[in-house]
Amino acid sequence: MKAIIIQLRFFLVAYLLFLIAAIILYLAEGHAGSFLLINGAHTGWTDQFFKYFTYVGDGTFFGILIIAYLFTDRKRSWLTFLTLVITTILANLIKHQLFPHTLRPKTYFNDDRLLHFVNGVVVHSYGSFPSGHSISAFSIAMLCTYFSKDKHLGAVYALMAALVGYSRIYLAQHFLLDVIMGSLIGVIATFGCILFVSKIRIKIQKPVFKRMSDREGKDITAR
C-alpha cells in the first residue's frame, strides 16, 4: 500500500487541496449558496468550454483506456475494466437505489430565474446525489496517474478531474456536495481496485500487438 501511495502522491496531494477547499466553501456558503456562487460566475467562453469539457467524466474515457491497453498492456486494461465496473455499480446503487429522489438544482430552486443554463445542455430534475461524472473523472485521473511514467502529471490529472466536478455545478446539474461525495467515491473505489490488483497474481495473455510481434519473430526464425 505504501508503494502505491508514493506513486500517487502528487495526485493525492492535489486532490486533498481540492477536497479541503470544496468542503470549506460548502460549509461557508451552504448547500444552496455554494451552488449559486459557482453557477452564477459565467461568461460566454466558459459556457462553451464546460459544455464540452464535462464529457471527460461521462465514462467514454474509460472505454478509450480499456481499448488502448487491450492492445498494449492487458493488466492495465483489466484494472481499468474492473475499476469501471466497480465505480459504475457504486454510482448506480447510491444514485438510483439509496437516493433516487434527491433534487437537482432546477427542481430544488424551482425558479429558473435564479439559475444559469447553458444552451444545448439538457438539465435533469432528480438523481442529484452523487455526481456520476465526478466519480468517473477522479477515477480516471487516478488511473492515469498510476499508469504514467511521470508521476508529477498526477497534479494535472487531479486538476482536470476537479474541473469536471466544477462543470457539473456550472451546468446546473449538481450541487457541490454531490461533487465532493462523487470525488471521494471515485478515489476510494479506484484506490481499492489498484490495491486489489497489486496483491493478486493474474495470468493474462500478452497484448495483441506483443503476440503478433512474437509470432512474426518465430516465423522469421523458422525460415
Secondary structure per residue as TSV (DSSP state, phi and psi in degrees):
chain	resnum	aa	ss	phi	psi
A	1	M	-	360.0	-40.8
A	2	K	H	-60.0	-40.9
A	3	A	H	-63.7	-38.2
A	4	I	H	-67.8	-42.4
A	5	I	H	-61.3	-40.4
A	6	I	H	-62.9	-42.5
A	7	Q	H	-64.0	-32.3
A	8	L	T	-98.0	8.0
A	9	R	H	-58.7	-39.2
A	10	F	H	-69.6	-38.6
A	11	F	H	-65.3	-46.8
A	12	L	H	-64.6	-40.1
A	13	V	H	-63.8	-46.4
A	14	A	H	-62.8	-40.6
A	15	Y	H	-65.0	-42.0
A	16	L	H	-62.7	-37.7
A	17	L	H	-63.1	-43.6
A	18	F	H	-61.9	-45.8
A	19	L	H	-62.6	-45.3
A	20	I	H	-63.1	-44.8
A	21	A	H	-62.8	-41.7
A	22	A	H	-65.9	-41.7
A	23	I	H	-66.0	-42.6
A	24	I	H	-61.0	-44.6
A	25	L	H	-61.9	-42.2
A	26	Y	H	-65.0	-43.2
A	27	L	H	-68.7	-34.2
A	28	A	H	-76.1	-41.3
A	29	E	H	-102.0	-18.5
A	30	G	H	86.2	177.9
A	31	H	H	-62.9	-51.9
A	32	A	H	-77.5	-41.7
A	33	G	H	-63.0	-41.8
A	34	S	H	-66.0	-35.8
A	35	F	H	-66.0	-49.1
A	36	L	H	-63.9	-33.7
A	37	L	H	-63.8	-45.0
A	38	I	H	-76.4	-47.1
A	39	N	H	-65.1	-28.6
A	40	G	T	-82.3	-12.9
A	41	A	-	-93.7	88.9
A	42	H	-	-135.4	152.9
A	43	T	-	-138.8	173.2
A	44	G	H	-64.2	-43.2
A	45	W	H	-74.3	-32.1
A	46	T	H	-70.9	-30.3
A	47	D	H	-57.4	-49.0
A	48	Q	H	-69.1	-40.2
A	49	F	H	-63.0	-54.0
A	50	F	H	-71.9	-24.7
A	51	K	H	-58.9	-37.5
A	52	Y	H	-101.4	-32.7
A	53	F	H	-65.8	-27.3
A	54	T	G	-60.3	-22.5
A	55	Y	G	-70.1	-12.0
A	56	V	G	-59.4	-26.6
A	57	G	G	-103.5	15.2
A	58	D	S	-88.9	2.9
A	59	G	S	99.7	-15.9
A	60	T	H	-60.9	-37.2
A	61	F	H	-65.6	-28.7
A	62	F	H	-59.5	-47.3
A	63	G	H	-62.1	-39.9
A	64	I	H	-62.2	-44.5
A	65	L	H	-64.2	-43.8
A	66	I	H	-60.3	-47.2
A	67	I	H	-66.6	-43.0
A	68	A	H	-61.1	-46.6
A	69	Y	H	-77.1	-17.9
A	70	L	H	-59.5	-32.3
A	71	F	T	-95.8	-9.8
A	72	T	T	-125.0	-34.1
A	73	D	-	-153.8	98.2
A	74	R	H	-63.3	-35.7
A	75	K	H	-64.7	-40.8
A	76	R	H	-66.6	-38.5
A	77	S	H	-62.9	-41.9
A	78	W	H	-66.2	-42.5
A	79	L	H	-63.0	-42.2
A	80	T	H	-64.9	-42.0
A	81	F	H	-64.1	-43.5
A	82	L	H	-60.6	-44.1
A	83	T	H	-64.2	-40.6
A	84	L	H	-59.9	-45.6
A	85	V	H	-62.5	-48.6
A	86	I	H	-63.8	-47.7
A	87	T	H	-67.3	-34.4
A	88	T	H	-66.7	-43.0
A	89	I	H	-61.8	-45.9
A	90	L	H	-63.4	-44.6
A	91	A	H	-61.4	-46.2
A	92	N	H	-71.1	-36.2
A	93	L	I	-64.0	-48.1
A	94	I	I	-71.7	-45.4
A	95	K	I	-71.1	-44.5
A	96	H	I	-101.0	-18.6
A	97	Q	I	-106.9	-46.2
A	98	L	I	-85.3	-41.1
A	99	F	S	-131.1	60.5
A	100	P	T	-74.1	-18.7
A	101	H	T	-111.6	14.6
A	102	T	-	-65.4	133.9
A	103	L	B	-78.0	135.6
A	104	R	-	-81.3	165.3
A	105	P	H	-51.6	-42.3
A	106	K	H	-57.8	-42.8
A	107	T	H	-81.0	-34.5
A	108	Y	H	-61.6	-48.7
A	109	F	H	-81.6	-32.2
A	110	N	-	53.9	33.8
A	111	D	-	-154.4	98.1
A	112	D	G	-62.7	-17.0
A	113	R	G	-69.2	-21.0
A	114	L	G	-85.2	-16.5
A	115	L	S	-109.3	152.4
A	116	H	-	-103.9	125.2
A	117	F	-	-113.1	146.3
A	118	V	-	-101.6	129.3
A	119	N	T	-57.0	133.3
A	120	G	T	91.6	-5.7
A	121	V	-	-100.1	121.8
A	122	V	-	-80.9	119.0
A	123	V	-	-97.5	127.7
A	124	H	-	-87.8	167.6
A	125	S	-	-109.8	-32.6
A	126	Y	B	-131.8	172.3
A	127	G	-	75.7	44.3
A	128	S	-	-77.2	-33.3
A	129	F	S	-107.4	127.4
A	130	P	S	-90.4	-175.8
A	131	S	-	-82.3	112.6
A	132	G	H	-65.5	-36.0
A	133	H	H	-63.8	-36.7
A	134	S	H	-68.6	-38.5
A	135	I	H	-58.9	-51.3
A	136	S	H	-63.9	-44.4
A	137	A	H	-62.1	-46.6
A	138	F	H	-72.9	-30.8
A	139	S	H	-65.8	-48.0
A	140	I	H	-63.1	-41.0
A	141	A	H	-61.3	-41.2
A	142	M	H	-67.7	-41.7
A	143	L	H	-63.3	-43.4
A	144	C	H	-62.0	-37.6
A	145	T	H	-64.8	-44.7
A	146	Y	H	-63.0	-35.9
A	147	F	H	-83.7	-20.5
A	148	S	-	-74.3	143.1
A	149	K	S	-72.5	-38.5
A	150	D	-	-91.8	100.3
A	151	K	T	-69.9	-16.7
A	152	H	T	-61.3	-24.8
A	153	L	H	-64.4	-14.8
A	154	G	H	-56.1	-37.1
A	155	A	H	-65.6	-37.9
A	156	V	H	-67.7	-43.9
A	157	Y	H	-62.6	-39.6
A	158	A	H	-63.7	-40.2
A	159	L	H	-63.7	-41.5
A	160	M	H	-63.5	-41.1
A	161	A	H	-64.1	-40.4
A	162	A	H	-63.0	-37.0
A	163	L	H	-66.9	-34.7
A	164	V	H	-63.9	-45.4
A	165	G	H	-59.3	-43.6
A	166	Y	H	-60.4	-40.0
A	167	S	H	-63.3	-30.5
A	168	R	H	-67.6	-31.5
A	169	I	H	-80.5	-43.4
A	170	Y	H	-56.1	-40.3
A	171	L	T	-85.5	8.7
A	172	A	T	64.3	31.8
A	173	Q	S	-98.2	-28.3
A	174	H	-	-145.5	165.5
A	175	F	-	-95.4	165.9
A	176	L	H	-60.8	-38.0
A	177	L	H	-60.9	-38.1
A	178	D	H	-61.7	-40.0
A	179	V	H	-71.1	-42.9
A	180	I	H	-58.5	-49.6
A	181	M	H	-69.8	-35.3
A	182	G	H	-62.2	-42.1
A	183	S	H	-64.5	-41.2
A	184	L	H	-63.1	-44.4
A	185	I	H	-61.5	-45.8
A	186	G	H	-61.9	-45.0
A	187	V	H	-68.4	-46.9
A	188	I	H	-66.0	-45.1
A	189	A	H	-64.2	-42.0
A	190	T	H	-68.2	-41.4
A	191	F	H	-60.6	-40.3
A	192	G	H	-62.8	-41.0
A	193	C	H	-65.5	-43.1
A	194	I	H	-61.9	-44.6
A	195	L	H	-63.2	-41.8
A	196	F	H	-62.4	-48.5
A	197	V	H	-65.5	-34.1
A	198	S	H	-71.2	-20.4
A	199	K	H	-92.8	-12.9
A	200	I	S	-115.1	154.6
A	201	R	-	-101.9	123.0
A	202	I	-	-118.8	127.8
A	203	K	-	-84.8	106.5
A	204	I	-	-118.1	137.7
A	205	Q	-	-60.2	152.4
A	206	K	-	-63.1	151.7
A	207	P	-	-56.2	156.9
A	208	V	H	-55.5	-47.8
A	209	F	H	-62.3	-38.2
A	210	K	H	-67.9	-40.0
A	211	R	H	-65.5	-40.7
A	212	M	H	-64.0	-40.7
A	213	S	H	-64.5	-43.1
A	214	D	H	-63.7	-40.0
A	215	R	H	-65.4	-41.8
A	216	E	H	-66.0	-34.8
A	217	G	H	-64.8	-41.2
A	218	K	H	-66.0	-39.5
A	219	D	H	-62.8	-41.5
A	220	I	H	-66.0	-40.5
A	221	T	H	-63.0	-40.2
A	222	A	H	-65.1	-30.9
A	223	R	-	-72.3	360.0
